[in-house]
């Protein structure tokens, strides 16, 4: 009697997915070398506009093909434009290069999803509150003082919401979430490294309340660099704890070190406070973070004590120390008190629709008040700025949106815990900690005027909502059916 053949489950390898990605990376590097040669040649012969055309000609079709094949690459393409985010694109007026990248990637992802028979963009219940905030901003727009600023602010808010949907729709598993967050962290690490290398001599005045020589990198001012580093630093920490490979942990850890340097030398006190708040959250929710904090924290404290005891002096370290000690004090040149009073005046003047989206600086110059001489682009506070520009209903929708994100983060963490997946739980914690850092800094500053920071926040929102859907789930086999929705 012959034995019956035993059927074995077919194990699908990750190689079919890794091969096209490896080929894409190789082609991209080759294109980078050839493109750089073409750019330098055309810059000398035809000028910068021609250089921009060569970049588009060389890279856009290549990237478009990659995005259609593997949608998370689109997010990486957006992050890759961060170093030149504020530059314009020839033939595309009024839009920055990073905004053009967002629209292009969104279009490609929509086409890819429609071709697969799915909805144009994936949605999450938490985004209804963001949509309500956008709708109320549109209501407040017609009565705004400055229509041009209002349209710009409203467009930025809409673009951020689209980006969150794009990232949510690009992720079919936690592998995709890790890929997107890894691309963000690597780009951020490069930006921070470049900024640290440009540091000069730091000089502190008034006990550290004023410092000259602070680094700002590709941003317009140091607080923006600090806010960017604070968020991505915590994402890098989450990836280091949640990476499934040794290479991933090493790369995330190296990026973390670079971002720590950028955050420190930005000397942004609000960013420091935000980073501390996010770190405390990580230490509370992740046992591995607690062990690492003890492992690294004790030697650092001992080293600092020894340096102080033996009188080891370093100008840069001394300035950083003075800046940290000045957190609880305000310089007599710091106008935050007057700016906050002006914000409250604007809210009382029109508590329903505010002065108009983006119109805080115009309103602060136009009206006679206690702080009529104060010229500020925002209220140095997230909630005060929204209330002054779009009214108290906007604050309600914003707080409701934050509450929905908290719920999404908790559900993602529960899914990972139920599946006994510490790695996914660490990634969720890292994204949550980054958003905590942003909202904590928002108590002292308002950084959403900066396109890169705004898009980074919305990218983290999309990643958190993707974690809510996929954390703790079984891996989707490469080449297999991607999650519908």
C-alpha positions as CSV (number, residue, x, y, z in Angstrom):
1,X,0.0,0.0,0.0
2,X,1.6,3.2,-1.2
3,X,1.9,6.2,1.2
4,X,-0.2,9.2,0.4
5,X,1.8,12.3,-0.4
6,X,1.8,14.8,2.4
7,X,1.0,18.4,1.3
8,X,3.2,21.0,2.8
9,X,2.2,24.6,3.3
10,X,3.8,26.8,0.7
11,X,6.1,29.4,2.3
12,X,6.4,32.5,0.3
13,X,9.7,34.2,0.4
14,X,10.3,37.9,0.9
15,X,12.7,37.9,-2.1
16,X,10.1,38.8,-4.7
17,X,9.5,42.0,-2.7
18,X,13.2,42.7,-1.9
19,X,14.4,42.3,-5.5
20,X,12.5,45.2,-7.1
21,X,13.3,47.4,-4.1
22,X,17.0,46.6,-4.4
23,X,16.8,47.2,-8.1
24,X,15.0,50.5,-7.5
25,X,17.7,51.6,-5.0
26,X,20.5,50.7,-7.5
27,X,18.8,52.5,-10.3
28,X,18.2,55.5,-8.1
29,X,21.8,55.7,-7.1
30,X,22.9,55.4,-10.8
31,X,20.4,58.1,-11.7
32,X,21.7,60.3,-8.9
33,X,25.2,60.2,-10.2
34,X,24.2,60.8,-13.8
35,X,21.6,63.4,-12.8
36,X,24.2,65.3,-10.8
37,X,26.5,65.4,-13.8
38,X,23.7,66.7,-16.0
39,X,22.7,69.2,-13.4
40,X,26.1,70.7,-13.1
41,X,26.6,70.8,-16.8
42,X,23.2,72.5,-17.5
43,X,23.7,74.9,-14.6
44,X,26.8,76.3,-16.2
45,X,25.4,76.2,-19.8
46,X,21.7,77.1,-19.4
47,X,21.0,78.2,-15.8
48,X,19.1,76.9,-12.8
49,X,15.8,76.6,-14.5
50,X,17.2,74.1,-17.0
51,X,18.7,72.3,-14.0
52,X,15.3,71.9,-12.5
53,X,14.0,70.6,-15.8
54,X,16.7,68.0,-16.0
55,X,15.9,66.8,-12.5
56,X,12.3,66.3,-13.4
57,X,13.2,64.6,-16.7
58,X,15.6,62.2,-15.0
59,X,13.9,61.3,-11.8
60,X,10.1,61.9,-12.0
61,X,9.3,59.0,-14.4
62,X,11.6,56.7,-12.4
63,X,10.1,57.5,-9.0
64,X,6.6,57.3,-10.5
65,X,7.2,53.8,-11.6
66,X,8.4,52.8,-8.1
67,X,5.4,54.4,-6.4
68,X,3.0,52.5,-8.6
69,X,4.9,49.3,-7.8
70,X,5.3,49.9,-4.1
71,X,3.3,52.9,-2.8
72,X,5.4,53.5,0.4
73,X,8.2,54.7,-1.8
74,X,6.0,57.7,-2.5
75,X,6.3,58.9,1.1
76,X,10.1,58.4,0.9
77,X,10.1,60.6,-2.3
78,X,8.2,63.3,-0.4
79,X,10.7,63.2,2.5
80,X,13.6,63.3,0.0
81,X,12.5,66.8,-1.0
82,X,12.8,68.2,2.6
83,X,16.3,69.7,2.1
84,X,15.0,71.8,-0.8
85,X,11.3,72.0,0.4
86,X,10.9,75.8,0.1
87,X,12.3,76.1,-3.4
88,X,9.9,76.6,-6.2
89,X,9.4,74.3,-9.2
90,X,9.8,75.8,-12.7
91,X,6.4,76.1,-14.4
92,X,4.4,75.5,-11.2
93,X,3.7,78.9,-9.5
94,X,2.8,79.4,-5.9
95,X,3.7,75.9,-4.8
96,X,6.9,74.7,-3.1
97,X,8.7,71.7,-4.3
98,X,7.6,69.5,-1.3
99,X,3.9,70.5,-2.0
100,X,4.3,69.5,-5.6
101,X,5.7,66.2,-4.5
102,X,2.8,65.6,-2.1
103,X,0.2,66.3,-4.9
104,X,2.2,64.1,-7.4
105,X,2.5,61.2,-5.0
106,X,-1.2,61.5,-4.0
107,X,-2.2,61.3,-7.7
108,X,0.0,58.2,-8.2
109,X,-1.3,56.4,-5.1
110,X,-4.9,57.2,-6.1
111,X,-4.4,55.8,-9.6
112,X,-2.7,52.7,-8.2
113,X,-5.6,52.0,-5.8
114,X,-8.2,52.6,-8.5
115,X,-6.4,50.2,-10.8
116,X,-6.6,47.6,-8.0
117,X,-10.3,48.1,-7.7
118,X,-10.1,50.0,-4.3
119,X,-11.3,53.3,-3.1
120,X,-9.1,56.3,-4.1
121,X,-7.9,56.9,-0.6
122,X,-8.2,55.0,2.7
123,X,-10.1,56.7,5.5
124,X,-10.1,56.5,9.3
125,X,-12.8,57.6,11.7
126,X,-10.3,59.9,13.5
127,X,-9.9,61.9,10.3
128,X,-13.5,63.1,10.5
129,X,-12.5,65.5,13.1
130,X,-9.6,66.8,10.9
131,X,-12.1,67.2,8.1
132,X,-14.4,69.1,10.4
133,X,-11.5,71.4,11.3
134,X,-10.8,72.0,7.6
135,X,-14.5,72.7,7.0
136,X,-14.7,75.2,9.8
137,X,-11.5,76.9,8.4
138,X,-13.3,77.3,5.1
139,X,-16.2,78.8,7.0
140,X,-13.9,81.3,8.6
141,X,-12.0,82.1,5.4
142,X,-14.4,84.6,3.8
143,X,-14.4,86.9,6.8
144,X,-10.7,86.8,7.2
145,X,-8.5,90.0,7.2
146,X,-6.0,88.7,4.6
147,X,-7.5,86.4,2.0
148,X,-4.1,85.4,0.5
149,X,-2.8,84.2,3.8
150,X,-6.1,82.5,4.5
151,X,-6.0,80.6,1.2
152,X,-2.4,79.5,1.9
153,X,-3.2,78.3,5.4
154,X,-6.4,76.4,4.3
155,X,-4.5,74.8,1.4
156,X,-1.7,73.7,3.7
157,X,-4.3,72.1,6.1
158,X,-6.0,70.3,3.1
159,X,-2.6,69.1,1.8
160,X,-1.7,67.7,5.2
161,X,-5.0,65.8,5.4
162,X,-4.4,64.4,1.9
163,X,-0.9,63.3,3.0
164,X,-2.3,61.5,6.0
165,X,-4.7,59.6,3.8
166,X,-2.0,58.8,1.3
167,X,0.3,57.3,4.0
168,X,-2.7,55.4,5.5
169,X,-3.6,54.0,2.0
170,X,0.0,53.1,1.2
171,X,0.5,50.8,4.2
172,X,-0.8,47.2,3.8
173,X,1.2,46.0,6.8
174,X,3.5,47.1,9.6
175,X,6.4,46.4,7.3
176,X,5.2,49.3,5.1
177,X,4.8,51.6,8.2
178,X,8.4,50.8,9.2
179,X,9.6,51.5,5.7
180,X,7.9,55.0,5.6
181,X,9.1,55.9,9.1
182,X,12.6,54.6,8.3
183,X,12.7,56.9,5.2
184,X,11.6,59.8,7.4
185,X,14.3,59.1,10.0
186,X,17.1,58.7,7.5
187,X,16.3,62.0,5.8
188,X,15.9,63.7,9.2
189,X,19.2,62.3,10.3
190,X,20.9,63.7,7.2
191,X,19.4,67.1,7.8
192,X,20.5,67.1,11.4
193,X,24.0,66.0,10.6
194,X,24.4,68.8,8.1
195,X,23.1,71.3,10.6
196,X,25.5,70.1,13.3
197,X,28.4,70.3,11.0
198,X,27.7,74.0,10.4
199,X,27.8,75.0,14.1
200,X,30.0,77.9,14.9
201,X,30.8,79.6,18.2
202,X,27.9,79.8,20.6
203,X,27.6,82.8,22.9
204,X,25.1,83.1,25.7
205,X,23.7,86.3,27.2
206,X,21.5,87.1,30.2
207,X,22.1,83.7,31.8
208,X,21.4,81.7,28.6
209,X,18.1,83.5,27.8
210,X,19.6,84.8,24.6
211,X,22.1,82.8,22.5
212,X,23.8,83.6,19.3
213,X,25.2,81.1,16.8
214,X,22.4,78.6,17.1
215,X,22.1,76.2,14.3
216,X,19.0,76.1,12.0
217,X,20.0,73.8,9.1
218,X,17.6,74.0,6.2
219,X,15.0,75.7,8.3
220,X,14.3,79.4,8.7
221,X,15.1,79.5,12.5
222,X,16.5,77.2,15.2
223,X,13.1,76.5,16.9
224,X,11.9,74.8,13.6
225,X,15.0,72.6,13.5
226,X,14.5,71.7,17.1
227,X,10.9,70.8,16.7
228,X,11.7,68.6,13.7
229,X,14.6,66.9,15.5
230,X,12.4,66.3,18.6
231,X,9.7,64.5,16.7
232,X,12.0,62.4,14.4
233,X,14.3,61.6,17.4
234,X,11.4,59.8,19.1
235,X,10.4,58.0,15.9
236,X,14.0,56.8,15.6
237,X,13.9,55.6,19.1
238,X,10.7,53.6,18.4
239,X,12.3,52.1,15.3
240,X,15.4,51.2,17.2
241,X,13.4,49.3,19.8
242,X,10.9,47.9,17.2
243,X,13.2,47.0,14.3
244,X,13.1,43.3,13.3
245,X,16.7,43.2,12.0
246,X,20.0,44.2,13.4
247,X,20.7,46.5,10.4
248,X,17.4,48.4,11.1
249,X,18.4,48.9,14.8
250,X,21.8,50.1,13.9
251,X,20.6,52.6,11.3
252,X,17.8,53.9,13.6
253,X,20.3,54.3,16.5
254,X,22.8,56.2,14.3
255,X,20.0,58.5,13.1
256,X,18.9,59.0,16.8
257,X,22.4,60.2,17.7
258,X,22.5,62.7,14.8
259,X,19.0,64.0,15.7
260,X,20.1,64.3,19.4
261,X,23.0,66.5,18.3
262,X,20.7,68.6,16.1
263,X,18.1,69.0,18.9
264,X,20.8,69.9,21.5
265,X,22.6,72.5,19.4
266,X,19.3,74.1,18.2
267,X,19.0,75.3,21.8
268,X,15.3,75.3,21.4
269,X,13.8,75.2,24.9
270,X,10.3,74.3,23.7
271,X,11.7,71.5,21.6
272,X,13.7,70.2,24.5
273,X,10.6,70.2,26.7
274,X,8.6,68.4,24.0
275,X,11.4,65.8,23.6
276,X,11.5,65.2,27.3
277,X,7.7,64.7,27.4
278,X,7.9,62.2,24.6
279,X,10.8,60.4,26.2
280,X,9.0,60.1,29.5
281,X,6.1,58.5,27.6
282,X,8.4,56.0,26.0
283,X,10.0,55.1,29.4
284,X,6.6,54.6,30.9
285,X,5.2,52.3,28.2
286,X,8.3,50.4,27.0
287,X,10.3,48.2,29.4
288,X,13.2,48.2,26.9
289,X,13.2,52.0,27.0
290,X,13.4,51.9,30.8
291,X,16.4,49.6,30.7
292,X,18.1,51.7,28.1
293,X,17.4,54.9,30.1
294,X,19.1,53.4,33.2
295,X,22.0,52.0,31.1
296,X,22.7,55.3,29.4
297,X,21.4,57.8,31.9
298,X,23.6,56.8,34.9
299,X,26.9,57.0,33.0
300,X,25.9,60.4,31.5
301,X,25.1,61.8,34.9
302,X,28.3,60.6,36.4
303,X,30.3,61.9,33.4
304,X,28.7,65.3,33.8
305,X,29.4,65.3,37.5
306,X,33.1,64.5,36.9
307,X,33.5,67.2,34.3
308,X,32.1,69.7,36.7
309,X,34.2,68.5,39.6
310,X,37.4,68.7,37.7
311,X,36.6,72.0,36.1
312,X,36.6,70.8,32.6
313,X,35.5,73.8,30.5
314,X,34.0,73.7,27.0
315,X,32.3,76.8,25.6
316,X,29.7,74.9,23.7
317,X,28.8,72.7,26.7
318,X,28.7,75.7,29.0
319,X,26.3,77.5,26.7
320,X,24.0,74.4,26.5
321,X,24.0,74.2,30.2
322,X,23.1,77.9,30.7
323,X,20.4,77.5,28.1
324,X,18.9,74.6,30.0
325,X,19.0,76.5,33.3
326,X,17.2,79.4,31.7
327,X,14.1,77.3,30.8
328,X,12.1,78.7,33.8
329,X,13.0,82.4,33.0
330,X,12.0,84.8,30.2
331,X,14.4,87.4,28.8
332,X,13.3,91.0,29.0
333,X,13.5,90.8,25.2
334,X,11.1,87.9,25.0
335,X,7.7,89.2,23.9
336,X,5.7,86.1,24.5
337,X,3.7,87.7,27.3
338,X,2.6,90.6,25.0
339,X,2.0,88.2,22.1
340,X,-0.3,86.0,24.3
341,X,-2.2,89.1,25.4
342,X,-2.6,90.1,21.8
343,X,-3.9,86.6,21.0
344,X,-6.5,86.8,23.8
345,X,-7.6,90.2,22.5
346,X,-8.1,88.8,19.0
347,X,-10.1,85.9,20.4
348,X,-12.4,88.3,22.4
349,X,-12.8,90.5,19.3
350,X,-14.2,87.5,17.2
351,X,-14.6,84.3,19.2
352,X,-16.6,82.5,16.4
353,X,-14.7,82.8,13.2
354,X,-11.6,84.6,14.4
355,X,-9.5,87.0,12.4
356,X,-9.2,84.6,9.5
357,X,-7.0,81.6,8.8
358,X,-3.3,82.7,8.8
359,X,-4.2,86.3,9.6
360,X,-2.7,86.6,13.1
361,X,0.3,88.7,12.0
362,X,-2.0,91.1,10.0
363,X,-4.4,91.5,12.9
364,X,-1.7,92.1,15.4
365,X,-0.4,95.0,13.3
366,X,-3.8,96.4,12.4
367,X,-5.5,96.8,15.7
368,X,-4.5,99.2,18.5
369,X,-4.0,97.3,21.7
370,X,-1.6,96.8,24.6
371,X,0.7,94.9,22.3
372,X,0.2,97.0,19.2
373,X,3.9,97.3,18.6
374,X,4.3,93.5,18.7
375,X,4.8,92.0,15.3
376,X,4.5,88.2,15.4
377,X,3.6,85.6,12.8
378,X,1.7,83.5,15.3
379,X,0.6,83.5,19.0
380,X,3.5,81.2,20.2
381,X,0.9,78.7,21.3
382,X,-1.0,76.1,19.2
383,X,-4.4,76.6,20.7
384,X,-4.2,80.4,21.0
385,X,-3.2,80.6,17.3
386,X,-6.1,78.5,16.2
387,X,-8.6,80.3,18.4
388,X,-7.3,83.8,17.2
389,X,-7.4,82.9,13.5
390,X,-10.4,80.5,13.2
391,X,-12.4,81.0,16.4
392,X,-13.2,78.7,19.4
393,X,-15.0,76.1,17.3
394,X,-11.7,75.4,15.6
395,X,-10.1,74.7,19.0
396,X,-12.9,72.3,19.8
397,X,-12.4,70.4,16.5
398,X,-8.6,70.3,17.1
399,X,-8.9,69.0,20.6
400,X,-11.5,66.4,19.4
401,X,-9.0,65.3,16.7
402,X,-6.2,65.0,19.3
403,X,-8.5,62.9,21.5
404,X,-9.3,60.7,18.5
405,X,-5.5,60.2,17.8
406,X,-5.1,59.2,21.5
407,X,-7.8,56.6,21.0
408,X,-6.2,55.3,17.8
409,X,-2.8,55.1,19.5
410,X,-4.2,53.2,22.5
411,X,-6.0,50.7,20.2
412,X,-2.9,50.1,18.2
413,X,-0.9,49.5,21.3
414,X,-3.6,47.1,22.6
415,X,-3.6,45.2,19.3
416,X,0.2,44.8,19.5
417,X,0.0,43.7,23.1
418,X,-2.7,41.2,22.4
419,X,-0.6,39.7,19.7
420,X,2.4,39.7,22.0
421,X,4.4,41.7,19.5
422,X,6.8,44.0,21.4
423,X,8.3,45.2,18.1
424,X,5.1,46.6,16.8
425,X,4.3,48.1,20.2
426,X,7.6,50.0,20.2
427,X,6.9,51.5,16.7
428,X,3.4,52.6,17.9
429,X,5.0,54.1,21.0
430,X,7.6,56.0,19.0
431,X,5.0,57.6,16.7
432,X,2.8,58.5,19.7
433,X,5.8,60.0,21.6
434,X,6.7,62.1,18.5
435,X,3.2,63.6,18.4
436,X,3.3,64.2,22.2
437,X,6.5,66.1,21.6
438,X,4.9,68.2,19.0
439,X,1.8,69.1,21.0
440,X,3.9,69.8,24.1
441,X,6.1,72.2,22.1
442,X,2.8,73.7,21.0
443,X,2.3,75.1,24.5
444,X,5.2,77.4,23.9
445,X,5.5,77.8,20.1
446,X,3.5,77.3,16.9
447,X,5.5,75.6,14.1
448,X,2.8,74.6,11.6
449,X,3.6,77.7,9.5
450,X,6.7,75.7,8.4
451,X,5.7,73.4,5.5
452,X,8.2,70.6,6.4
453,X,7.0,70.5,10.0
454,X,3.4,70.6,9.1
455,X,3.8,67.7,6.6
456,X,5.9,65.7,9.1
457,X,3.1,66.0,11.7
458,X,0.5,64.8,9.2
459,X,2.8,62.0,8.1
460,X,3.0,60.8,11.7
461,X,-0.8,61.1,11.9
462,X,-1.1,58.8,8.9
463,X,1.5,56.4,10.3
464,X,-0.3,56.2,13.6
465,X,-3.7,55.5,11.9
466,X,-2.0,52.8,9.9
467,X,-0.6,51.3,13.1
468,X,-4.1,51.3,14.4
469,X,-5.1,49.1,11.5
470,X,-2.1,46.8,11.2
471,X,-0.3,46.6,14.6
472,X,0.0,43.0,15.7
473,X,-1.4,41.6,12.4
474,X,0.3,38.8,10.6
475,X,2.7,39.8,7.9
476,X,1.2,40.2,4.4
477,X,3.2,37.8,2.1
478,X,5.1,39.6,-0.6
479,X,3.2,39.4,-3.9
480,X,0.1,38.4,-2.0
481,X,-3.2,40.3,-1.8
482,X,-2.7,43.7,-0.2
483,X,-5.3,44.6,2.4
484,X,-8.3,46.1,0.7
485,X,-9.9,49.3,1.9
